[in-house]
Amino acid sequence: MINFGPRPLRTASPMNPAKVSITVSRDGRVLEHKVVQKTGEPILDKEIVKLVRRIDPLPAPPADVPDDKLTFVLPLAWTIQ
C-alpha cells in the first residue's frame, strides 16, 4: 500500500468536520466565503479554500428565489482511507 500525505493524516478515521459560509450571486458565482469551523488539521483547513475555488461557480439558484445573493453554511467532512 502506498500512502500519500503527511504522516498524521494517514489514519482511516474520520476527521473533525468543518463548516464554511458561502455567499453566491444570482448566477451562481461565489462572492465570498468564510471558514466558520476549522477541522483542526492545518492541511485540511487549507484545502477548504481550494475546494471553494473548485466549486465556483455553483448552479444558479431557482428563478423563484427573490434574493440577489444567497448565503448558506456548507458542512464539510473528510475520511482519510
N, C-alpha and C positions, 0 to 999 in steps of 0.2 A: 504494500500500500504506500502510495506517495502522499505525503502531507504538504499542503501549501499553507502559507500564512504563519503568523507568529506562534510560537510555542504555547502561550497562554490560551489561544483560541482553538487549539487542536482537540478539544473535547467534544463529545457528541451530546452535549447537554444544552438545553435552551438558555439563551442569554436574557438579560433583563430587557423588557420591552422599552421602546422609545415612542415618543409622540412628537409629531411635527404639525404646526399650524400652517395651513396653506391658504393663500388668497388667490383666486382665479378671476380673470376678466370674463366678459360675456362670450368671447371667442375661445375660451379655454386656456389662455396663456397664464402661466404662473406669474403673478405680480409681485408677491413677496412670500417669504416663508420664515418660520422661526421654530427652532427646536424647543419644545416646552418640557420635554422629559428626556434626558440622556440615558444611554444604556449603561454607562459607567465603564465601557471599554473604549478607549480613545480611537482605536482603529474603526470600530463600528460607528462611533459618533461622527467621524469624518465622512464615512460612507453615506450618511443621511443627506448631506449637501449634494453629493454626486447623484444620489437617487432622485432627488428633486429635479436636478438638471435633466436627467434621462426621461422623466415622465412628462416634461414640458414640451409641447402643450398637451393638456388633457382634453378629452372630448368637451365640446361646448355644452353648457347647461341647457336643459329643455327651454324652449321658447316661452313657455308659460311661467317661468321663474322671472319675476319682475325686477330683481336687483341688478345693478350694473356690475357688481362683483360679489363673489361668494367667498366666505371664509369657513373652513372646516378643519377639524383636527383628525389627522390620519395616524392610527396606531401602527407601529412597525415592530415586527418580531423576527429574530433570526434563530436558526438552529444550525450549529456547526456539526457537520457529519463527516 
